[in-house]
Amino acid sequence: MDKLLIEGGARLNGTICASGAKNAALPILCSALLSAEPLRLTNLPQLQDVRTTQRLLRELGAEVEADAETGTATITAATLTTHTAPYELVKTMRASILVLGPLLARSGEARVSLPGGCAIGARPVDIHLEGLRAMGAEVIVEGGFIHARASRLKGTRFFMDTVTVTGTENLMMAATLAEGTTVLENAAREPEIADLAACLNAMGARISGAGTATITVEGVDALHGADHRVLPDRIEIGTFLVAGAMTRGQVTVRGAGSGLLDAVLRKLEQAGATVMVDDDAISLDMAGRRPQAVDVHTAPFPGFPTDMQAQFMAMNCIAEGVGTVVETVFENRFMHALELQRLGADIRVEGNTAIVRGREQLQGAPVMATDLRASAGLVLAGLVADRHTLVDRIYHLDRGYERLEEKFRDLGAHVQRVTRAPQEAA
Ligand code: EPZ
């Protein structure tokens, strides 16, 4: 099992390029099921979750030609050979639920293993199912499977009780082939949803309002092939900018797009960073200053993203002052706090609030990753801790960050991937 060995103390300085967004790539790959013609994608990140999704599409009968080196793939779902997304695959990646809507809309039937919970919460999919029922599908859950059937979905108006990203994506994809118009209210507004809608519209769908709380989809009879470039990964960009702030350095991320992470940039400025945004890049300069503690309160987009919560908790651990971190989206997303305490962090967790008292220095130690973004927080802490930090179970990281240790090394960090830790770090 791979680990990351980090020698703390390097001040990051330099430029890296943003990768394509994992949370756009996954639904966009699944949207290929809606058409019998080829969907040609570029800027796909080289991630375990992308490879898992491509495997799932092949299981369903789609032809997938992918070149991870160039980040391109062509998916042709001319004929689907099964309606079933197997447990073996779904249990490794909850986002497999994103084949439910497209499979049902395209073939009239879908059988998808019910995604279990995960480290950060129960992660129910009740809104996905209620939305499909509202479109006329018969949906039953038995034997650990979701079984949905509909000769043809019917357009409807559906209010989502909770803002859900993949719920919005599943229902938006299903609605593209429904009879009539669907209006999704209280929809999630994440940029990845607008990117998915842009891809679907290129395929001939008629979607308006994506990126706002009300999305309108006029159903069509069929979708055709298209070309689409996946938007940059705002969470990867934010992670590297926080690394620059924590190490008091200067980091530029090229290909960062704009308007993707304003709430994060404002918080970095509050922490004392100088942030510059131009058409193609975002630069952060800490000019050697120690970050000031900041308060963060996670919320659906355009609020502060829950996927950046662990990274800011890590920054607060070494900041000047006391910062509070309030997690409102998931019920169990503070596991990194326990691991950060192993590095000497002063964190008190009370319900969904963590009070972090900044310290001048953390002490390197072996720590364990529990979920994707928690792992990122631990790596960031290791960059500033003294001596060595060994992060175990980094398969979590490989799901969501492309060539992470290479990019950190490009910025001057001392990070290496090991499969067996040297004695002194154990
Ligand atoms: C997406 O997960 C992202 N994953 C997550 O990123 C991200 O943290 C999350 O959105 C919030 O931004 C992908 O896009 C693949 P939700 P998702 O449905 O869609 C509740 C990462 O690290 N809910 O928006 O599963 C749910 O319990 C991952 O890249 C219901 O109650 O999240 C949660 O409390 C982690 N019923 C809240 O809504 C439902 O039917 C938001 O969840 C659906 C969700």
Residues whose N, C-alpha, C, O or C-beta is under 5 A from the ligand:
A	BS01	EPZ	N23 A95 R123 P124 V125 D126 I127 H128 T162 V163 T164 V165 T166 G167 T306 D307 V329 F330 L372 R373
